[in-house]
Amino acid sequence: MWVIKDCWSNEIVLTDERWQHITEGHWELTGRLNQVLETIRLGKRTQAAEDPNKYRYSRAFDDLPHNYTHIFVIARLAPNKFVITAYPKRVR
């Protein structure tokens, strides 16, 4: 389990179970735990329109496979602060 603070001092939990879920569904993030954590710490944060307790963090990285440009992390900030999922994406 990892506890990461975002730029707004929210402590967000990434559990072993969630990390396994992420890497099984998005194998491109295997070995990129530090970049996922960095996305939470330093990434741009946007609030989901459909759920005010859900946020998306995004950050660009130059070394992602398959021409992906960013890592996105989805987290819920209430009532508990935890990572739901993460995935790579191409952003133009």
Secondary structure, DSSP 8 states (H G I E B T S, - for coil): -EEEE-TT--EEEE-HHHHHHHHHH-GGGTT-HHHHHHHHHHSEEEE-SS-TTEEEEEEE-SS-STT--EEEEEEE-SSS-EEEEEEEE---
